[in-house]
């Protein structure tokens, strides 16, 4: 009981929570841009628990790294930046792997909803500015073993 009270006090006092780090997938994700392929190492957020934590509490991330979220079905996706100190680019990706929209330079710690432009199956989170720097645009194709795997 005392331990639970201390944990609750720590949370309410604003003590920083630990960042969840998922294993990096062995296969690199590739975005086929107009200027050529761009490769990223990715962590896979495939479960509801992994998706709910995402990149929260991360202080930094390598320039060629990201997190790929796969949702259980194609739908309108709502994201936010609560507890996320890193500004991010969010790529909304359709079930067939096409970039449907990009939310660039999202605001750290914001609780504003960032909605996909329509039904999507995946979201790729990258460091802010990566989409512009690498030429990633709406209509580009994203390749990875998870994309199009229909939950396998």
C-alpha positions as CSV (number, residue, x, y, z in Angstrom):
1,X,0.0,0.0,0.0
2,X,2.8,2.4,0.9
3,X,4.6,1.6,-2.4
4,X,1.4,2.4,-4.4
5,X,1.1,5.7,-2.5
6,X,4.8,6.6,-3.3
7,X,4.3,5.7,-7.0
8,X,1.1,7.8,-7.2
9,X,2.9,10.7,-5.5
10,X,5.8,10.4,-7.9
11,X,3.4,10.6,-10.9
12,X,1.5,13.5,-9.5
13,X,4.7,15.4,-8.7
14,X,5.6,15.3,-12.3
15,X,8.5,12.9,-12.2
16,X,9.5,11.9,-15.7
17,X,8.2,8.6,-16.8
18,X,10.5,6.1,-18.5
19,X,10.3,5.9,-22.3
20,X,9.2,2.7,-23.8
21,X,11.7,1.4,-26.4
22,X,10.6,-1.4,-28.7
23,X,13.0,-3.7,-30.5
24,X,14.2,-2.4,-33.8
25,X,12.9,-4.5,-36.7
26,X,15.6,-6.3,-38.7
27,X,14.1,-5.1,-42.0
28,X,14.5,-1.5,-42.9
29,X,11.5,0.5,-44.0
30,X,11.8,2.1,-47.4
31,X,10.0,5.2,-48.7
32,X,10.1,5.4,-52.5
33,X,10.3,9.1,-53.2
34,X,10.6,11.0,-56.4
35,X,14.3,11.5,-55.7
36,X,14.8,7.8,-54.9
37,X,14.5,5.4,-51.9
38,X,14.9,6.6,-48.3
39,X,15.6,4.0,-45.7
40,X,14.7,4.0,-42.0
41,X,15.3,1.6,-39.1
42,X,11.9,1.2,-37.3
43,X,10.4,0.1,-34.1
44,X,7.0,-1.6,-34.7
45,X,4.0,-0.6,-32.6
46,X,1.6,-3.4,-33.5
47,X,-0.4,-3.8,-30.3
48,X,-2.8,-1.4,-28.6
49,X,-0.4,-1.1,-25.7
50,X,2.6,-0.3,-27.9
51,X,0.5,2.2,-30.0
52,X,-0.7,4.0,-26.8
53,X,2.8,4.5,-25.6
54,X,4.5,5.2,-29.0
55,X,7.3,7.7,-28.7
56,X,6.1,9.2,-25.4
57,X,8.9,10.4,-23.1
58,X,11.6,10.0,-25.8
59,X,14.3,12.7,-25.5
60,X,16.0,11.8,-28.8
61,X,15.9,9.6,-31.8
62,X,18.5,8.8,-34.5
63,X,18.0,10.7,-37.8
64,X,17.4,7.4,-39.7
65,X,15.0,6.0,-37.2
66,X,11.2,6.0,-36.7
67,X,8.2,4.1,-35.3
68,X,5.7,2.4,-37.5
69,X,2.2,2.0,-36.1
70,X,-0.1,-0.6,-37.5
71,X,-3.8,-0.3,-36.7
72,X,-6.2,-3.3,-36.5
73,X,-8.2,-2.0,-39.5
74,X,-8.2,0.8,-42.0
75,X,-9.9,3.8,-40.4
76,X,-9.6,7.5,-39.5
77,X,-6.7,7.7,-37.1
78,X,-6.3,10.3,-34.4
79,X,-2.9,11.0,-32.9
80,X,-1.5,13.5,-30.4
81,X,1.8,14.6,-28.8
82,X,0.9,14.3,-25.1
83,X,4.0,13.4,-23.2
84,X,6.1,13.5,-26.3
85,X,9.1,15.9,-26.1
86,X,10.3,15.2,-29.7
87,X,8.8,17.2,-32.5
88,X,7.8,14.7,-35.2
89,X,6.7,14.3,-38.8
90,X,3.7,11.9,-39.0
91,X,3.2,10.1,-42.2
92,X,-0.3,8.7,-42.6
93,X,-0.2,5.6,-44.8
94,X,-3.0,3.8,-46.6
95,X,-3.5,0.0,-46.4
96,X,-1.7,-0.4,-49.7
97,X,1.4,1.5,-48.5
98,X,0.8,4.9,-50.1
99,X,1.5,8.1,-48.1
100,X,-2.0,9.7,-47.8
101,X,-1.0,12.7,-45.7
102,X,1.9,14.2,-43.7
103,X,1.6,16.2,-40.4
104,X,4.9,17.9,-40.4
105,X,6.7,19.4,-37.4
106,X,4.1,18.4,-34.7
107,X,4.2,20.4,-31.5
108,X,5.8,18.6,-28.5
109,X,3.5,17.9,-25.5
110,X,0.4,19.2,-27.5
111,X,-2.9,17.5,-26.7
112,X,-4.4,18.8,-30.0
113,X,-5.7,16.0,-32.2
114,X,-3.7,15.3,-35.3
115,X,-6.1,13.5,-37.7
116,X,-5.3,11.4,-40.7
117,X,-6.7,13.0,-44.0
118,X,-8.9,9.9,-44.4
119,X,-8.9,6.2,-43.6
120,X,-5.4,4.8,-43.2
121,X,-3.9,1.6,-41.7
122,X,-0.4,2.9,-40.7
123,X,1.4,5.9,-39.3
124,X,5.1,6.4,-39.5
125,X,6.6,8.8,-37.0
126,X,10.0,10.4,-37.9
127,X,12.0,13.3,-36.5
128,X,10.5,16.6,-37.4
129,X,11.8,17.9,-40.7
130,X,12.7,14.5,-42.1
131,X,9.9,14.4,-44.7
132,X,11.0,17.8,-46.1
133,X,14.7,17.0,-45.9
134,X,14.4,13.7,-47.7
135,X,11.7,14.7,-50.2
136,X,8.9,12.4,-48.8
137,X,5.6,13.5,-50.2
138,X,1.9,12.5,-50.4
139,X,1.7,9.7,-53.0
140,X,5.0,8.1,-52.2
141,X,5.1,4.4,-51.7
142,X,6.2,2.8,-48.4
143,X,7.6,-0.7,-48.3
144,X,8.1,-2.9,-45.2
145,X,7.1,-6.5,-44.4
146,X,4.3,-5.3,-42.1
147,X,2.7,-3.0,-44.6
148,X,0.0,-5.0,-46.5
149,X,0.4,-8.0,-44.2
150,X,-3.2,-7.6,-42.9
151,X,-2.2,-8.3,-39.2
152,X,0.1,-11.2,-39.8
